[in-house]
Amino acid sequence: MTTKSFSARNLSSLFALLALGLSAPPSPAQQEDPAPQAKVWVNHQAARLVIGQSSFTRQDPTPTRSSIGGAGGVAIGGNRLFVADGNRIGAGPIGNRVLVYNNLSDFVPVPEATLPQDGDCPACVGLADVVLGQSNFETIDAAAGGGMKAPSAVASDGQVLAVADTNNNRVLLWLSIPSSNGVAPNVILGQPDNKTVTPKTSRDGMRGPQGVWIGEGKLFVADTQNSRILIWNQIPQQNGAQPDVVIGQPDFDTRPEPDLTQSDYGPTAKRLYDPIGVSTANGKMFVADLGFDRVLIYNTIPTSNDPAADVVLGQPDFETTGFFDHDDDTTTAAIRRAVYQMCEPLGPFADDGSTTPDDYIYPDPIDRTDPEDPVTRYPKRCEYTLNFPRAVISDGQRLFIADSGNDRILVYNEIPTESGTAADIVIGQPNFIAMTDSVGPGNVRSPTAMALDDNNNLYVADPYVRRVLVFSPGVKMVDDEGIRNGASFAIYANGYVQWEGATTDDGQLVQLDISGRHYEMTTAKGETGESVRNKMLQAIQDDEYSLVTATPENGLGTFSKAGIRFGGTVRSGESVTLQVGDIKYEFVTNDFDAEQGPYILVDRFKYLIDHAETELPYIATRSESELEVLVLTAKKAGPELNGTPFAIYAAADTQLTVEYAPSDPVVFSGGAFPARIRLTAKFEGRPGNAVTIDNQLGGAGITTSTSGARLEFGSDARQLPAGTFAAIFGEGFSDQVYTAGVDENGLLPTRLGGVEVYTNGVRSPIYAVTPNQINYQVPWEVAGQGVSTWVRRVFDDGSVRVSIARANDVTRAAPGVFTYPGNEPRQAVALHGQGTAEGSVALSLGTGVTSGSTQEQTETVDAGATVTITINGRTYAYTTQTDDTLEAVRDRLIELINNGNDPDAVAEAGRQGFFSARATVDLAGTPAAGDVVTITIGSDPAREYSYTVQEDDTLTVIRNVLVQRINGGLGDREVTARVLDVIGAVEFQVVARSLGEDGNLIAFAVDASSGAGVDVTTNVEDGFLIGGQTPPVVIIRARASGRDGNSVTYTAESSDLTIISATARTATLCCGNDPFTPITTDNPAVPGEHVIVYASGLGLTSPLPKDAGLQTGQVTPESQLFTVPAVADDFVSSRIGGRTATVEFVGLAPGMVGVYQVNLILNEQLPDDPLTPVTVEQGFYISNAATIPVKNLTPRDPDTTVQ
C-alpha cells in the first residue's frame, strides 16, 4: 500500500475533521477583554521557564556558564539573579560557586510578553555573567579562602550579597555586587579569618549554615547545625562581626544534642531543630524549621534573644512534631503524628474503594478490639502537613513553603494567622496527597530555595534535576491535565464480563468480584443470562465505591442456522419445494439431477436463494463436511431469525428422504448474543489495568466468561511525543470558532483568532480554536522528557491574557487513534484501503531446515519440491531447483501466473511481516569463582559484556547479570537481551534492535575463560546474528475491481513440507471495495481487508522531519515518505478484535499536518462485530481502543478462544 492516492482524494474532508469539522464565521466579531481576569496560582501548574539547562529535563551534569549543577540556593536583588551552585542534600555535582545573572528582566520577561523564537527551547533562559568562588565558569573546586565549599544559600537586597558557605561553616558578604569573576568577599562571618573553617557553637561561630536573608536592613542567618537563627541588626562591615539576636536557643552558646534519642529536646514555640530557611516580609519573620517538620511565623522581627513564635504551620501546635517518624514508618507509630490530627481520613479499607495508591497511605494506628472493624486510611501528606521544609518566603500577601520532603511547594493565599492552617495551592504535585516522581516542568524534587521577582515570578531551586524553575501566576484558562493527545483525549482501561444461556435448575449461584468489590445473586429456574446481566449491572451501578463504570452491551453473537440433509433417490420430473417462513423456492428435477443424486438438490436450492429477487436475511451454503447438507445461515448474528420455520415439500410418493437440524421443532435456532457488561475504569491511564475481574458460577445452565483477569488498554493520553496533534481543554480561549487553513508554503498559522500556544516557548501551529478547545501541533524540535505549555490570547484592543502553564511528559511514542465524536468506545476514522480483491501465498523454509544452518541463513531450498498455486481451478506449479532461494521460487510462480494470462488474477512480489535477527546463549556446567563469561557484540568497535563469577553464583545469576549489563543504561546500541524461560535450561536471547535482514550483519560471539566450569554456547556458527527476515509472498490480485473480485478462489500447497511450505492466507481473494471510502455500519470492513486508520503521537520518523526540510505545522509532501522506523524501539503494531493486524505502512499522511496514516491488514478470522476494538501500539504505549464495524462475507460464528 502507498499513501499517495489517499492524499489526493481526502485532503479537504479529513483535514476539516481534524480541525473539529467546524468553519469560522465570515466576519469575526470584535474581541475585547471585557473583564481582565486576575492572575492566580493553581494546583499542579507548570514552570514557565527554566534556568541552568538547555531543556526542562536535560540534567546536564557539567557545570558551565549556561548549565548548573546541584544548585540549592536562589535569590533576586537589583534586577539580578543569584544562584548558589551547591547543596547539603546529596544532589550532584556540587559547583562550589555562586553565579550572578545581570539584567534579569531581559531574559525573564513578564508572562504577557512574547519570547524570541530562536532555538529549540526559547523557555530555557539565562547565561551567567559572573562567577564567584571560582576563577572561571569551567572549574568547580572546593576551597576555603576566596573559594567555597558546598554553598547552599544566597541572598541579596540589590546592594549586598550574602552566601552561606555551608561546608566552610561561614557566611560570606560582598558589600557591592561583583562585576568580575572570582572576586573575594569583603566580610567573613562565623570564622576569624579566610583560612579557618572550624565549626563552632558561640556568638562568633557557625556550624553548617544553610540559610541567609537580607531584609529590613538586617542580615539573617539560619545556623542550621547549631539549631538557631542569628540576626545582625545592621549589615556587618568587618570580619567576625557578632550577631545581635539569637532565635531557637536560650543563648549563643547552646545547641541541642544532635541525636534526639539521647535527649529530651523537643519542639516548643521557642526551640528550633536544624532550621534551613529564614526570610521576612511586612515586618514578619518566617523560619523553615526542618528538623521539626514545620514553619514558624513571628509576627514581629525579634529584637531580643529566645523569642517565641506566634504561628506554627505543618503541625497542629507548637509541641507536636513529625510528619512521620523519620526512622519509624510502621503503622504503630505515635498517634500524635500530624497526619492523624490534621488530615481528613480517606475512608476504611473495606468500604471506600479509593484509588489512592498504597504508597500515599497510612493505616489507622488505633488498636482495635473488634477485628471486624474496617481499618481507616489516612494520607501520608495533605494540605496541612510538612516534611523537611527547607525554605519559606512571602510577597507580603501570600506565603510560599518549599516542602522538600514531599517534593512540592505549598502556597497560602494569605499569610496564616492561626496555627495548623491548610495551604490553598500545591505546586510540583497533582494534589495534596500525591507524591509523584518526574523531572518534567510540573514537578520539583526536594526544592531547597525560592525567590520572587517584581513580576511575581517564583524561582525554585531544584537541585536534583540541576535547574532553577520559574513559575508564573496566570489566568486559569487551561484545565489541570487538560492538554492531551488530540486523537485519544483519554484512555481508560476496560474489559467485560458476560453471561449466556439459561438456568436449568433453581439456585444457580452467580458471583462477580471486581478488585475486591463482591457482587452475587442466586438465579431462578429458567432465568437467562440477560436477566443475570441486568441484575449484576444494577448492583455495580448502585455501588458508590465501585472502581468501574458498567454499561450493558451485546457480546459477539452467533448466527441462527438451519440444516437439511437430503437422502434417498432423486426422480426426474419431481417437484421439490423449500419453504422458509413465507417464502417458497421450487424447482422440477430433470434427468441430470436424477443421475447426480441427492447432493444436487443442495446446488439447486443454493442457486435459487442466491438469485432471489428480494434481499434475504440468510444465505445458503453447502456443508464443508457433507455434500448432501444444505445450511441456511442468518446474515446477521443474534436471535432475529430464531423460530423461523423451514421445511421441504415433495410428492407423497417421493423417494427422497430429508433430515432436519434442529428437528424438534423444525425452526432456525442458535442465534444469540451473550449478555455483556462493559467495565470501564473510573480513573484513566495505566492504573486502571490493575483492576481485576473474577467471575464464578455454581450449578448448571448459564455460562460465563470475561475479557481477561484484568482490565486492559489503559494508557496515558497526556503524554506528548514530538509532532503530536494535541488538544488543549479549558475555557475563555475565544468567543467563537476558528479553523485554520495552510498558507502558500503549506504552513498552519501560529496565531489563530488572536490565540497563540507556546510549547517550551516555541510558538506552535494551530489547527482550530473554540471557546473551550484548541487543537495544535507539538513542535518536532521539542527536546527533553517534558514540556511546558501555555496559551496567550491577544484581544483586538491590544490587551493580552496569558494562561497558567501546564506540564506534559514527552515520550518516544504515545499513539492515539482518531475517532468520530460520540460515547466510548468511539468509532475510528477508518477507510477501506483496497479497491481490488487480493490474497497472498507466503513461502517459508520447510520443517527439515535446521536452526542456524547455512540453508536457513541464506534462505535456500533443496531441489525436488513442487509448489502449486491454484486460482479458480487453474494450477500453476513450480518444482524447486538446487540453490533456489525463497525469492526465486516466489518469482517463478509469479511468472507462471502472469505468463499464463490467468483471466481472473495477476500476481506480484511482496513481503509481509518482520523478524529480528537473534542469537540464543545457553549456560551450563558448574560455575566456579573467578570464571569469566564474555559476550561480544558488533564491530568498529566491538562491545564486550563480561562477568566474573563470584562464590555461590548460580547459572541463573550469571545469566541475569549478563542480560542486565547488555541492557543497562541506554542499552547496547544494536541489540537488546531477554531472558528465556526454558524448563531444564538456563538461556537468554540477544535480539537485534533493527528488524529484518539488517540484523544479520551484527557480529556476535560468546566466550568463557580458560578452564572455566561454566560452559557457554550459542546457536550462532559464523559469528553473526541469524534469522532476520521479511518472508517473501506471492500477492494475487483480482483483475476485476471492487467487490467483484471477492469470489475468486485460490489455494497453495507444497509436495514436500520438509523442503518448503506454501500457505494461502485465505480461501478466496478478499475485500475488494470502493477504495478510500469510510468504513461504516452500512459498508463494514471485511476480515482480511486492507484498511487505513489515522493516528497521532507516533513520534519521530525516518527521515527526521527537520532533516528533510519538513517544518512544524507544515503539510506532509507527497514526494517524500516519512515512515515510523521499523526498529524495536519504535515498531508499530496493532490489535483489531483482539487479534494482531499486519502493519503494511505507518508514517505521516501526505497532505496532512502531524497526522499519521496506518495501513493495516485485518486478521482473516475476525468474527462479525459492529464494535470491533482497534488499538495501535508502540512497545508499552497503547492507543485508545477505537472501534470499526466488521462483517464476514460469509457469516461465521466467533472463535470463542479469542475475544
Secondary structure as GFF3:
##gff-version 3
##sequence-region A 1 1203
A	DSSP	alpha_helix	4	18	.	.	.	ID=ss1
A	DSSP	beta_strand	49	51	.	.	.	ID=ss2
A	DSSP	beta_strand	73	77	.	.	.	ID=ss3
A	DSSP	beta_strand	80	84	.	.	.	ID=ss4
A	DSSP	beta_strand	98	101	.	.	.	ID=ss5
A	DSSP	alpha_helix	104	107	.	.	.	ID=ss6
A	DSSP	beta_strand	124	125	.	.	.	ID=ss7
A	DSSP	beta_strand	130	132	.	.	.	ID=ss8
A	DSSP	beta_strand	151	156	.	.	.	ID=ss9
A	DSSP	beta_strand	161	165	.	.	.	ID=ss10
A	DSSP	three_ten_helix	166	168	.	.	.	ID=ss11
A	DSSP	beta_strand	170	174	.	.	.	ID=ss12
A	DSSP	beta_strand	187	189	.	.	.	ID=ss13
A	DSSP	beta_strand	211	215	.	.	.	ID=ss14
A	DSSP	beta_strand	218	223	.	.	.	ID=ss15
A	DSSP	three_ten_helix	224	226	.	.	.	ID=ss16
A	DSSP	beta_strand	228	232	.	.	.	ID=ss17
A	DSSP	beta_strand	245	247	.	.	.	ID=ss18
A	DSSP	three_ten_helix	260	262	.	.	.	ID=ss19
A	DSSP	beta_strand	275	281	.	.	.	ID=ss20
A	DSSP	beta_strand	284	289	.	.	.	ID=ss21
A	DSSP	three_ten_helix	290	292	.	.	.	ID=ss22
A	DSSP	beta_strand	294	298	.	.	.	ID=ss23
A	DSSP	beta_strand	311	313	.	.	.	ID=ss24
A	DSSP	alpha_helix	338	342	.	.	.	ID=ss25
A	DSSP	beta_strand	347	348	.	.	.	ID=ss26
A	DSSP	three_ten_helix	358	360	.	.	.	ID=ss27
A	DSSP	beta_strand	361	363	.	.	.	ID=ss28
A	DSSP	beta_strand	376	379	.	.	.	ID=ss29
A	DSSP	beta_strand	389	394	.	.	.	ID=ss30
A	DSSP	beta_strand	399	403	.	.	.	ID=ss31
A	DSSP	three_ten_helix	404	406	.	.	.	ID=ss32
A	DSSP	beta_strand	408	412	.	.	.	ID=ss33
A	DSSP	beta_strand	425	427	.	.	.	ID=ss34
A	DSSP	beta_strand	449	452	.	.	.	ID=ss35
A	DSSP	beta_strand	458	462	.	.	.	ID=ss36
A	DSSP	three_ten_helix	463	465	.	.	.	ID=ss37
A	DSSP	beta_strand	467	471	.	.	.	ID=ss38
A	DSSP	beta_strand	478	485	.	.	.	ID=ss39
A	DSSP	beta_strand	494	500	.	.	.	ID=ss40
A	DSSP	beta_strand	509	514	.	.	.	ID=ss41
A	DSSP	beta_strand	517	522	.	.	.	ID=ss42
A	DSSP	alpha_helix	529	542	.	.	.	ID=ss43
A	DSSP	beta_strand	548	554	.	.	.	ID=ss44
A	DSSP	beta_strand	559	568	.	.	.	ID=ss45
A	DSSP	beta_strand	575	580	.	.	.	ID=ss46
A	DSSP	beta_strand	583	588	.	.	.	ID=ss47
A	DSSP	alpha_helix	591	596	.	.	.	ID=ss48
A	DSSP	alpha_helix	599	610	.	.	.	ID=ss49
A	DSSP	beta_strand	618	622	.	.	.	ID=ss50
A	DSSP	beta_strand	629	637	.	.	.	ID=ss51
A	DSSP	beta_strand	646	649	.	.	.	ID=ss52
A	DSSP	beta_strand	656	661	.	.	.	ID=ss53
A	DSSP	beta_strand	675	681	.	.	.	ID=ss54
A	DSSP	three_ten_helix	686	690	.	.	.	ID=ss55
A	DSSP	beta_strand	693	697	.	.	.	ID=ss56
A	DSSP	beta_strand	703	706	.	.	.	ID=ss57
A	DSSP	beta_strand	725	730	.	.	.	ID=ss58
A	DSSP	beta_strand	738	739	.	.	.	ID=ss59
A	DSSP	beta_strand	755	759	.	.	.	ID=ss60
A	DSSP	beta_strand	762	763	.	.	.	ID=ss61
A	DSSP	beta_strand	766	769	.	.	.	ID=ss62
A	DSSP	beta_strand	773	777	.	.	.	ID=ss63
A	DSSP	beta_strand	786	794	.	.	.	ID=ss64
A	DSSP	beta_strand	800	802	.	.	.	ID=ss65
A	DSSP	beta_strand	806	809	.	.	.	ID=ss66
A	DSSP	beta_strand	816	817	.	.	.	ID=ss67
A	DSSP	beta_strand	830	832	.	.	.	ID=ss68
A	DSSP	beta_strand	838	845	.	.	.	ID=ss69
A	DSSP	alpha_helix	854	858	.	.	.	ID=ss70
A	DSSP	beta_strand	860	861	.	.	.	ID=ss71
A	DSSP	beta_strand	866	871	.	.	.	ID=ss72
A	DSSP	beta_strand	874	879	.	.	.	ID=ss73
A	DSSP	beta_strand	884	885	.	.	.	ID=ss74
A	DSSP	alpha_helix	886	899	.	.	.	ID=ss75
A	DSSP	beta_strand	905	911	.	.	.	ID=ss76
A	DSSP	beta_strand	918	925	.	.	.	ID=ss77
A	DSSP	beta_strand	932	937	.	.	.	ID=ss78
A	DSSP	beta_strand	943	948	.	.	.	ID=ss79
A	DSSP	alpha_helix	955	967	.	.	.	ID=ss80
A	DSSP	beta_strand	975	980	.	.	.	ID=ss81
A	DSSP	beta_strand	986	992	.	.	.	ID=ss82
A	DSSP	three_ten_helix	996	1001	.	.	.	ID=ss83
A	DSSP	beta_strand	1004	1008	.	.	.	ID=ss84
A	DSSP	beta_strand	1014	1018	.	.	.	ID=ss85
A	DSSP	beta_strand	1032	1038	.	.	.	ID=ss86
A	DSSP	three_ten_helix	1043	1047	.	.	.	ID=ss87
A	DSSP	beta_strand	1050	1054	.	.	.	ID=ss88
A	DSSP	beta_strand	1060	1064	.	.	.	ID=ss89
A	DSSP	beta_strand	1090	1096	.	.	.	ID=ss90
A	DSSP	beta_strand	1132	1136	.	.	.	ID=ss91
A	DSSP	beta_strand	1139	1148	.	.	.	ID=ss92
A	DSSP	beta_strand	1156	1161	.	.	.	ID=ss93
A	DSSP	beta_strand	1169	1178	.	.	.	ID=ss94
A	DSSP	beta_strand	1181	1182	.	.	.	ID=ss95
A	DSSP	beta_strand	1186	1190	.	.	.	ID=ss96
###
